[in-house]
Amino acid sequence: MLQQKFDALRHLVVQARRRRAAWVLGVPAVGFLTMMNGGHLAAAILQGLAGR
């Protein structure tokens, strides 16, 4: 029981790290893409990062 709770918490931490890395890498890329092509692709990427 305790091990299952710990594993679930560890899973949440891993997900949070991945999400944070996606934002850290994605936001500068979105800014660059916005400057290059008018923002349509950038908006789609931001929606993907937000989980929509």
mmCIF file of the N, C-alpha and C atoms, coordinates in Angstrom:
data_MODEL
# 
_entry.id   MODEL 
# 
loop_
_atom_site.group_PDB 
_atom_site.id 
_atom_site.type_symbol 
_atom_site.label_atom_id 
_atom_site.label_alt_id 
_atom_site.label_comp_id 
_atom_site.label_asym_id 
_atom_site.label_entity_id 
_atom_site.label_seq_id 
_atom_site.pdbx_PDB_ins_code 
_atom_site.Cartn_x 
_atom_site.Cartn_y 
_atom_site.Cartn_z 
_atom_site.occupancy 
_atom_site.B_iso_or_equiv 
_atom_site.pdbx_formal_charge 
_atom_site.auth_seq_id 
_atom_site.auth_comp_id 
_atom_site.auth_asym_id 
_atom_site.auth_atom_id 
_atom_site.pdbx_PDB_model_num 
ATOM 1   N N  . MET A 1 1  ? 0.827  -1.193 0.000   1.00 0.00 ? 1  MET A N  1 
ATOM 2   C CA . MET A 1 1  ? 0.000  0.000  0.000   1.00 0.00 ? 1  MET A CA 1 
ATOM 3   C C  . MET A 1 1  ? 0.870  1.255  0.000   1.00 0.00 ? 1  MET A C  1 
ATOM 4   N N  . LEU A 1 2  ? 1.812  1.336  0.913   1.00 0.00 ? 2  LEU A N  1 
ATOM 5   C CA . LEU A 1 2  ? 2.695  2.494  0.979   1.00 0.00 ? 2  LEU A CA 1 
ATOM 6   C C  . LEU A 1 2  ? 3.563  2.581  -0.271  1.00 0.00 ? 2  LEU A C  1 
ATOM 7   N N  . GLN A 1 3  ? 4.040  1.434  -0.752  1.00 0.00 ? 3  GLN A N  1 
ATOM 8   C CA . GLN A 1 3  ? 4.866  1.407  -1.961  1.00 0.00 ? 3  GLN A CA 1 
ATOM 9   C C  . GLN A 1 3  ? 4.066  1.912  -3.167  1.00 0.00 ? 3  GLN A C  1 
ATOM 10  N N  . GLN A 1 4  ? 2.802  1.558  -3.263  1.00 0.00 ? 4  GLN A N  1 
ATOM 11  C CA . GLN A 1 4  ? 1.965  2.025  -4.374  1.00 0.00 ? 4  GLN A CA 1 
ATOM 12  C C  . GLN A 1 4  ? 1.792  3.543  -4.331  1.00 0.00 ? 4  GLN A C  1 
ATOM 13  N N  . LYS A 1 5  ? 1.600  4.083  -3.154  1.00 0.00 ? 5  LYS A N  1 
ATOM 14  C CA . LYS A 1 5  ? 1.470  5.539  -3.016  1.00 0.00 ? 5  LYS A CA 1 
ATOM 15  C C  . LYS A 1 5  ? 2.768  6.239  -3.398  1.00 0.00 ? 5  LYS A C  1 
ATOM 16  N N  . PHE A 1 6  ? 3.890  5.668  -2.983  1.00 0.00 ? 6  PHE A N  1 
ATOM 17  C CA . PHE A 1 6  ? 5.192  6.245  -3.319  1.00 0.00 ? 6  PHE A CA 1 
ATOM 18  C C  . PHE A 1 6  ? 5.426  6.183  -4.826  1.00 0.00 ? 6  PHE A C  1 
ATOM 19  N N  . ASP A 1 7  ? 5.085  5.054  -5.440  1.00 0.00 ? 7  ASP A N  1 
ATOM 20  C CA . ASP A 1 7  ? 5.244  4.916  -6.887  1.00 0.00 ? 7  ASP A CA 1 
ATOM 21  C C  . ASP A 1 7  ? 4.371  5.926  -7.636  1.00 0.00 ? 7  ASP A C  1 
ATOM 22  N N  . ALA A 1 8  ? 3.156  6.145  -7.148  1.00 0.00 ? 8  ALA A N  1 
ATOM 23  C CA . ALA A 1 8  ? 2.262  7.122  -7.778  1.00 0.00 ? 8  ALA A CA 1 
ATOM 24  C C  . ALA A 1 8  ? 2.841  8.530  -7.653  1.00 0.00 ? 8  ALA A C  1 
ATOM 25  N N  . LEU A 1 9  ? 3.386  8.850  -6.509  1.00 0.00 ? 9  LEU A N  1 
ATOM 26  C CA . LEU A 1 9  ? 4.007  10.157 -6.304  1.00 0.00 ? 9  LEU A CA 1 
ATOM 27  C C  . LEU A 1 9  ? 5.230  10.313 -7.209  1.00 0.00 ? 9  LEU A C  1 
ATOM 28  N N  . ARG A 1 10 ? 6.034  9.286  -7.305  1.00 0.00 ? 10 ARG A N  1 
ATOM 29  C CA . ARG A 1 10 ? 7.211  9.324  -8.181  1.00 0.00 ? 10 ARG A CA 1 
ATOM 30  C C  . ARG A 1 10 ? 6.787  9.554  -9.630  1.00 0.00 ? 10 ARG A C  1 
ATOM 31  N N  . HIS A 1 11 ? 5.717  8.906  -10.042 1.00 0.00 ? 11 HIS A N  1 
ATOM 32  C CA . HIS A 1 11 ? 5.197  9.081  -11.402 1.00 0.00 ? 11 HIS A CA 1 
ATOM 33  C C  . HIS A 1 11 ? 4.792  10.538 -11.639 1.00 0.00 ? 11 HIS A C  1 
ATOM 34  N N  . LEU A 1 12 ? 4.137  11.152 -10.671 1.00 0.00 ? 12 LEU A N  1 
ATOM 35  C CA . LEU A 1 12 ? 3.748  12.557 -10.794 1.00 0.00 ? 12 LEU A CA 1 
ATOM 36  C C  . LEU A 1 12 ? 4.963  13.473 -10.902 1.00 0.00 ? 12 LEU A C  1 
ATOM 37  N N  . VAL A 1 13 ? 5.999  13.164 -10.152 1.00 0.00 ? 13 VAL A N  1 
ATOM 38  C CA . VAL A 1 13 ? 7.222  13.973 -10.198 1.00 0.00 ? 13 VAL A CA 1 
ATOM 39  C C  . VAL A 1 13 ? 7.868  13.858 -11.576 1.00 0.00 ? 13 VAL A C  1 
ATOM 40  N N  . VAL A 1 14 ? 7.932  12.661 -12.110 1.00 0.00 ? 14 VAL A N  1 
ATOM 41  C CA . VAL A 1 14 ? 8.515  12.465 -13.444 1.00 0.00 ? 14 VAL A CA 1 
ATOM 42  C C  . VAL A 1 14 ? 7.714  13.228 -14.489 1.00 0.00 ? 14 VAL A C  1 
ATOM 43  N N  . GLN A 1 15 ? 6.391  13.161 -14.405 1.00 0.00 ? 15 GLN A N  1 
ATOM 44  C CA . GLN A 1 15 ? 5.544  13.903 -15.344 1.00 0.00 ? 15 GLN A CA 1 
ATOM 45  C C  . GLN A 1 15 ? 5.797  15.411 -15.233 1.00 0.00 ? 15 GLN A C  1 
ATOM 46  N N  . ALA A 1 16 ? 5.912  15.905 -14.020 1.00 0.00 ? 16 ALA A N  1 
ATOM 47  C CA . ALA A 1 16 ? 6.149  17.331 -13.822 1.00 0.00 ? 16 ALA A CA 1 
ATOM 48  C C  . ALA A 1 16 ? 7.497  17.744 -14.412 1.00 0.00 ? 16 ALA A C  1 
ATOM 49  N N  . ARG A 1 17 ? 8.514  16.922 -14.251 1.00 0.00 ? 17 ARG A N  1 
ATOM 50  C CA . ARG A 1 17 ? 9.825  17.234 -14.828 1.00 0.00 ? 17 ARG A CA 1 
ATOM 51  C C  . ARG A 1 17 ? 9.754  17.295 -16.342 1.00 0.00 ? 17 ARG A C  1 
ATOM 52  N N  . ARG A 1 18 ? 9.058  16.337 -16.933 1.00 0.00 ? 18 ARG A N  1 
ATOM 53  C CA . ARG A 1 18 ? 8.927  16.331 -18.397 1.00 0.00 ? 18 ARG A CA 1 
ATOM 54  C C  . ARG A 1 18 ? 8.162  17.556 -18.879 1.00 0.00 ? 18 ARG A C  1 
ATOM 55  N N  . ARG A 1 19 ? 7.102  17.892 -18.168 1.00 0.00 ? 19 ARG A N  1 
ATOM 56  C CA . ARG A 1 19 ? 6.300  19.060 -18.547 1.00 0.00 ? 19 ARG A CA 1 
ATOM 57  C C  . ARG A 1 19 ? 7.124  20.336 -18.441 1.00 0.00 ? 19 ARG A C  1 
ATOM 58  N N  . ARG A 1 20 ? 7.895  20.464 -17.366 1.00 0.00 ? 20 ARG A N  1 
ATOM 59  C CA . ARG A 1 20 ? 8.741  21.645 -17.181 1.00 0.00 ? 20 ARG A CA 1 
ATOM 60  C C  . ARG A 1 20 ? 9.789  21.727 -18.293 1.00 0.00 ? 20 ARG A C  1 
ATOM 61  N N  . ALA A 1 21 ? 10.394 20.600 -18.638 1.00 0.00 ? 21 ALA A N  1 
ATOM 62  C CA . ALA A 1 21 ? 11.392 20.587 -19.713 1.00 0.00 ? 21 ALA A CA 1 
ATOM 63  C C  . ALA A 1 21 ? 10.764 20.987 -21.039 1.00 0.00 ? 21 ALA A C  1 
ATOM 64  N N  . ALA A 1 22 ? 9.548  20.529 -21.289 1.00 0.00 ? 22 ALA A N  1 
ATOM 65  C CA . ALA A 1 22 ? 8.859  20.898 -22.526 1.00 0.00 ? 22 ALA A CA 1 
ATOM 66  C C  . ALA A 1 22 ? 8.638  22.402 -22.585 1.00 0.00 ? 22 ALA A C  1 
ATOM 67  N N  . TRP A 1 23 ? 8.250  22.995 -21.475 1.00 0.00 ? 23 TRP A N  1 
ATOM 68  C CA . TRP A 1 23 ? 8.045  24.449 -21.440 1.00 0.00 ? 23 TRP A CA 1 
ATOM 69  C C  . TRP A 1 23 ? 9.366  25.184 -21.617 1.00 0.00 ? 23 TRP A C  1 
ATOM 70  N N  . VAL A 1 24 ? 10.399 24.739 -20.930 1.00 0.00 ? 24 VAL A N  1 
ATOM 71  C CA . VAL A 1 24 ? 11.694 25.417 -21.007 1.00 0.00 ? 24 VAL A CA 1 
ATOM 72  C C  . VAL A 1 24 ? 12.239 25.375 -22.428 1.00 0.00 ? 24 VAL A C  1 
ATOM 73  N N  . LEU A 1 25 ? 12.068 24.260 -23.095 1.00 0.00 ? 25 LEU A N  1 
ATOM 74  C CA . LEU A 1 25 ? 12.558 24.128 -24.468 1.00 0.00 ? 25 LEU A CA 1 
ATOM 75  C C  . LEU A 1 25 ? 11.578 24.703 -25.482 1.00 0.00 ? 25 LEU A C  1 
ATOM 76  N N  . GLY A 1 26 ? 10.309 24.613 -25.176 1.00 0.00 ? 26 GLY A N  1 
ATOM 77  C CA . GLY A 1 26 ? 9.284  24.999 -26.148 1.00 0.00 ? 26 GLY A CA 1 
ATOM 78  C C  . GLY A 1 26 ? 9.042  26.482 -26.259 1.00 0.00 ? 26 GLY A C  1 
ATOM 79  N N  . VAL A 1 27 ? 9.089  27.205 -25.174 1.00 0.00 ? 27 VAL A N  1 
ATOM 80  C CA . VAL A 1 27 ? 8.757  28.629 -25.212 1.00 0.00 ? 27 VAL A CA 1 
ATOM 81  C C  . VAL A 1 27 ? 9.728  29.415 -26.108 1.00 0.00 ? 27 VAL A C  1 
ATOM 82  N N  . PRO A 1 28 ? 11.039 29.238 -25.993 1.00 0.00 ? 28 PRO A N  1 
ATOM 83  C CA . PRO A 1 28 ? 11.924 29.958 -26.927 1.00 0.00 ? 28 PRO A CA 1 
ATOM 84  C C  . PRO A 1 28 ? 11.686 29.545 -28.387 1.00 0.00 ? 28 PRO A C  1 
ATOM 85  N N  . ALA A 1 29 ? 11.411 28.268 -28.601 1.00 0.00 ? 29 ALA A N  1 
ATOM 86  C CA . ALA A 1 29 ? 11.144 27.806 -29.969 1.00 0.00 ? 29 ALA A CA 1 
ATOM 87  C C  . ALA A 1 29 ? 9.879  28.441 -30.514 1.00 0.00 ? 29 ALA A C  1 
ATOM 88  N N  . VAL A 1 30 ? 8.862  28.564 -29.686 1.00 0.00 ? 30 VAL A N  1 
ATOM 89  C CA . VAL A 1 30 ? 7.612  29.190 -30.119 1.00 0.00 ? 30 VAL A CA 1 
ATOM 90  C C  . VAL A 1 30 ? 7.849  30.658 -30.457 1.00 0.00 ? 30 VAL A C  1 
ATOM 91  N N  . GLY A 1 31 ? 8.645  31.331 -29.650 1.00 0.00 ? 31 GLY A N  1 
ATOM 92  C CA . GLY A 1 31 ? 8.969  32.720 -29.953 1.00 0.00 ? 31 GLY A CA 1 
ATOM 93  C C  . GLY A 1 31 ? 9.661  32.855 -31.298 1.00 0.00 ? 31 GLY A C  1 
ATOM 94  N N  . PHE A 1 32 ? 10.589 31.975 -31.558 1.00 0.00 ? 32 PHE A N  1 
ATOM 95  C CA . PHE A 1 32 ? 11.289 31.992 -32.841 1.00 0.00 ? 32 PHE A CA 1 
ATOM 96  C C  . PHE A 1 32 ? 10.331 31.716 -33.994 1.00 0.00 ? 32 PHE A C  1 
ATOM 97  N N  . LEU A 1 33 ? 9.489  30.690 -33.831 1.00 0.00 ? 33 LEU A N  1 
ATOM 98  C CA . LEU A 1 33 ? 8.535  30.363 -34.896 1.00 0.00 ? 33 LEU A CA 1 
ATOM 99  C C  . LEU A 1 33 ? 7.541  31.491 -35.133 1.00 0.00 ? 33 LEU A C  1 
ATOM 100 N N  . THR A 1 34 ? 7.163  32.175 -34.065 1.00 0.00 ? 34 THR A N  1 
ATOM 101 C CA . THR A 1 34 ? 6.243  33.296 -34.208 1.00 0.00 ? 34 THR A CA 1 
ATOM 102 C C  . THR A 1 34 ? 6.869  34.382 -35.079 1.00 0.00 ? 34 THR A C  1 
ATOM 103 N N  . MET A 1 35 ? 8.136  34.656 -34.853 1.00 0.00 ? 35 MET A N  1 
ATOM 104 C CA . MET A 1 35 ? 8.816  35.672 -35.652 1.00 0.00 ? 35 MET A CA 1 
ATOM 105 C C  . MET A 1 35 ? 8.960  35.222 -37.098 1.00 0.00 ? 35 MET A C  1 
ATOM 106 N N  . MET A 1 36 ? 9.087  33.924 -37.321 1.00 0.00 ? 36 MET A N  1 
ATOM 107 C CA . MET A 1 36 ? 9.373  33.427 -38.663 1.00 0.00 ? 36 MET A CA 1 
ATOM 108 C C  . MET A 1 36 ? 8.138  33.235 -39.540 1.00 0.00 ? 36 MET A C  1 
ATOM 109 N N  . ASN A 1 37 ? 6.981  32.865 -38.956 1.00 0.00 ? 37 ASN A N  1 
ATOM 110 C CA . ASN A 1 37 ? 5.868  32.495 -39.845 1.00 0.00 ? 37 ASN A CA 1 
ATOM 111 C C  . ASN A 1 37 ? 4.515  33.068 -39.449 1.00 0.00 ? 37 ASN A C  1 
ATOM 112 N N  . GLY A 1 38 ? 4.470  34.088 -38.669 1.00 0.00 ? 38 GLY A N  1 
ATOM 113 C CA . GLY A 1 38 ? 3.204  34.739 -38.393 1.00 0.00 ? 38 GLY A CA 1 
ATOM 114 C C  . GLY A 1 38 ? 2.429  34.170 -37.224 1.00 0.00 ? 38 GLY A C  1 
ATOM 115 N N  . GLY A 1 39 ? 2.888  33.122 -36.584 1.00 0.00 ? 39 GLY A N  1 
ATOM 116 C CA . GLY A 1 39 ? 2.297  32.687 -35.338 1.00 0.00 ? 39 GLY A CA 1 
ATOM 117 C C  . GLY A 1 39 ? 1.338  31.521 -35.368 1.00 0.00 ? 39 GLY A C  1 
ATOM 118 N N  . HIS A 1 40 ? 0.913  31.044 -36.536 1.00 0.00 ? 40 HIS A N  1 
ATOM 119 C CA . HIS A 1 40 ? -0.067 29.952 -36.566 1.00 0.00 ? 40 HIS A CA 1 
ATOM 120 C C  . HIS A 1 40 ? 0.514  28.661 -35.993 1.00 0.00 ? 40 HIS A C  1 
ATOM 121 N N  . LEU A 1 41 ? 1.702  28.323 -36.420 1.00 0.00 ? 41 LEU A N  1 
ATOM 122 C CA . LEU A 1 41 ? 2.348  27.113 -35.897 1.00 0.00 ? 41 LEU A CA 1 
ATOM 123 C C  . LEU A 1 41 ? 2.681  27.287 -34.424 1.00 0.00 ? 41 LEU A C  1 
ATOM 124 N N  . ALA A 1 42 ? 3.098  28.476 -34.038 1.00 0.00 ? 42 ALA A N  1 
ATOM 125 C CA . ALA A 1 42 ? 3.431  28.748 -32.643 1.00 0.00 ? 42 ALA A CA 1 
ATOM 126 C C  . ALA A 1 42 ? 2.212  28.552 -31.744 1.00 0.00 ? 42 ALA A C  1 
ATOM 127 N N  . ALA A 1 43 ? 1.051  29.015 -32.183 1.00 0.00 ? 43 ALA A N  1 
ATOM 128 C CA . ALA A 1 43 ? -0.167 28.847 -31.395 1.00 0.00 ? 43 ALA A CA 1 
ATOM 129 C C  . ALA A 1 43 ? -0.500 27.363 -31.228 1.00 0.00 ? 43 ALA A C  1 
ATOM 130 N N  . ALA A 1 44 ? -0.324 26.586 -32.269 1.00 0.00 ? 44 ALA A N  1 
ATOM 131 C CA . ALA A 1 44 ? -0.592 25.151 -32.192 1.00 0.00 ? 44 ALA A CA 1 
ATOM 132 C C  . ALA A 1 44 ? 0.358  24.472 -31.217 1.00 0.00 ? 44 ALA A C  1 
ATOM 133 N N  . ILE A 1 45 ? 1.616  24.881 -31.212 1.00 0.00 ? 45 ILE A N  1 
ATOM 134 C CA . ILE A 1 45 ? 2.589  24.293 -30.292 1.00 0.00 ? 45 ILE A CA 1 
ATOM 135 C C  . ILE A 1 45 ? 2.253  24.639 -28.864 1.00 0.00 ? 45 ILE A C  1 
ATOM 136 N N  . LEU A 1 46 ? 1.880  25.887 -28.610 1.00 0.00 ? 46 LEU A N  1 
ATOM 137 C CA . LEU A 1 46 ? 1.509  26.288 -27.248 1.00 0.00 ? 46 LEU A CA 1 
ATOM 138 C C  . LEU A 1 46 ? 0.296  25.507 -26.753 1.00 0.00 ? 46 LEU A C  1 
ATOM 139 N N  . GLN A 1 47 ? -0.668 25.284 -27.620 1.00 0.00 ? 47 GLN A N  1 
ATOM 140 C CA . GLN A 1 47 ? -1.830 24.477 -27.219 1.00 0.00 ? 47 GLN A CA 1 
ATOM 141 C C  . GLN A 1 47 ? -1.414 23.060 -26.898 1.00 0.00 ? 47 GLN A C  1 
ATOM 142 N N  . GLY A 1 48 ? -0.484 22.506 -27.658 1.00 0.00 ? 48 GLY A N  1 
ATOM 143 C CA . GLY A 1 48 ? 0.009  21.164 -27.373 1.00 0.00 ? 48 GLY A CA 1 
ATOM 144 C C  . GLY A 1 48 ? 0.734  21.092 -26.038 1.00 0.00 ? 48 GLY A C  1 
ATOM 145 N N  . LEU A 1 49 ? 1.542  22.106 -25.747 1.00 0.00 ? 49 LEU A N  1 
ATOM 146 C CA . LEU A 1 49 ? 2.237  22.134 -24.455 1.00 0.00 ? 49 LEU A CA 1 
ATOM 147 C C  . LEU A 1 49 ? 1.272  22.283 -23.291 1.00 0.00 ? 49 LEU A C  1 
ATOM 148 N N  . ALA A 1 50 ? 0.171  22.978 -23.540 1.00 0.00 ? 50 ALA A N  1 
ATOM 149 C CA . ALA A 1 50 ? -0.817 23.179 -22.477 1.00 0.00 ? 50 ALA A CA 1 
ATOM 150 C C  . ALA A 1 50 ? -1.707 21.956 -22.306 1.00 0.00 ? 50 ALA A C  1 
ATOM 151 N N  . GLY A 1 51 ? -1.550 20.967 -23.188 1.00 0.00 ? 51 GLY A N  1 
ATOM 152 C CA . GLY A 1 51 ? -2.330 19.743 -23.057 1.00 0.00 ? 51 GLY A CA 1 
ATOM 153 C C  . GLY A 1 51 ? -3.728 19.831 -23.642 1.00 0.00 ? 51 GLY A C  1 
ATOM 154 N N  . ARG A 1 52 ? -3.916 20.687 -24.591 1.00 0.00 ? 52 ARG A N  1 
ATOM 155 C CA . ARG A 1 52 ? -5.242 20.838 -25.218 1.00 0.00 ? 52 ARG A CA 1 
ATOM 156 C C  . ARG A 1 52 ? -5.269 20.221 -26.572 1.00 0.00 ? 52 ARG A C  1 
# 
